[in-house]
């Protein structure tokens, strides 16, 4: 199985006080090929920094960059443009611009499942794994 990993899932795994922390720790199973995007990594470290957890942001970034378990996709101009088009469609439902680039990445790689706590992925037609 192949799955995309979203910011909300990373935040839940990193932050012990997050409401989804325990569920995020239990969710990952063997036999899954993981993908995320550089935008998700940027959003995750930015949120951690903004919440006062700079050292957690640095640790997460180090682990993300060195991980053999997760492939980081670097969206190109085509994926970015598609993400902006998707934002026009899904933005009114609450999906942010990073979500929409994630949708574009998932479409490009034919990924239908995401580890996320963000219901916008379901709204956009993807299966949420928890």
BELCOR-V472993 format. One record per residue. N is the residue number from 1. RES is the residue in one small letter. PSI is psi in degrees with one decimal (NA if undefined). Layout:
((N & RES & PSI) (N & RES & PSI))
This chain:
((1 & x & 145.4) (2 & x & 137.7) (3 & x & 150.0) (4 & x & 143.8) (5 & x & 124.5) (6 & x & 164.1) (7 & x & -46.2) (8 & x & -33.8) (9 & x & -44.4) (10 & x & -44.8) (11 & x & -44.2) (12 & x & -38.9) (13 & x & -37.4) (14 & x & -34.1) (15 & x & 105.6) (16 & x & -25.8) (17 & x & -1.7) (18 & x & 140.7) (19 & x & -23.8) (20 & x & 6.9) (21 & x & -55.0) (22 & x & -41.3) (23 & x & -39.5) (24 & x & -38.1) (25 & x & -35.6) (26 & x & -18.4) (27 & x & -34.2) (28 & x & 129.7) (29 & x & 158.1) (30 & x & 156.9) (31 & x & 13.4) (32 & x & 134.1) (33 & x & 120.4) (34 & x & 139.3) (35 & x & 149.7) (36 & x & -177.1) (37 & x & 160.7) (38 & x & -31.5) (39 & x & -39.9) (40 & x & -41.8) (41 & x & -45.9) (42 & x & -42.9) (43 & x & -40.8) (44 & x & -49.0) (45 & x & -32.7) (46 & x & -41.7) (47 & x & -42.6) (48 & x & -44.7) (49 & x & -46.0) (50 & x & -28.4) (51 & x & 4.1) (52 & x & 17.4) (53 & x & 57.6) (54 & x & -42.8) (55 & x & -36.1) (56 & x & -36.1) (57 & x & -44.7) (58 & x & -42.7) (59 & x & -45.7) (60 & x & -45.7) (61 & x & -44.0) (62 & x & -48.3) (63 & x & -41.9) (64 & x & -41.4) (65 & x & -30.3) (66 & x & -11.3) (67 & x & 134.1) (68 & x & -8.7) (69 & x & -19.9) (70 & x & 128.1) (71 & x & 127.8) (72 & x & 123.5) (73 & x & 133.5) (74 & x & 99.4) (75 & x & 134.2) (76 & x & -176.4) (77 & x & -34.9) (78 & x & -45.7) (79 & x & -39.7) (80 & x & -44.9) (81 & x & -43.2) (82 & x & -38.9) (83 & x & -41.2) (84 & x & -39.1) (85 & x & -42.0) (86 & x & -32.1) (87 & x & -39.3) (88 & x & -31.9) (89 & x & -47.7) (90 & x & -13.0) (91 & x & -42.9) (92 & x & -23.9) (93 & x & -4.0) (94 & x & -6.3) (95 & x & 135.3) (96 & x & 175.7) (97 & x & -35.7) (98 & x & -41.2) (99 & x & -46.0) (100 & x & -34.9) (101 & x & -36.8) (102 & x & -41.5) (103 & x & -42.0) (104 & x & -42.1) (105 & x & -45.2) (106 & x & -41.6) (107 & x & -46.1) (108 & x & -38.8) (109 & x & 4.8) (110 & x & 42.2) (111 & x & 126.5) (112 & x & -8.1) (113 & x & 144.1) (114 & x & 138.5) (115 & x & 106.9) (116 & x & 159.1) (117 & x & 13.8) (118 & x & 110.6) (119 & x & -13.4) (120 & x & -27.2) (121 & x & -41.8) (122 & x & -43.7) (123 & x & -37.1) (124 & x & 2.3) (125 & x & 10.5) (126 & x & 156.5) (127 & x & 132.4) (128 & x & 129.4) (129 & x & 137.7) (130 & x & NA))
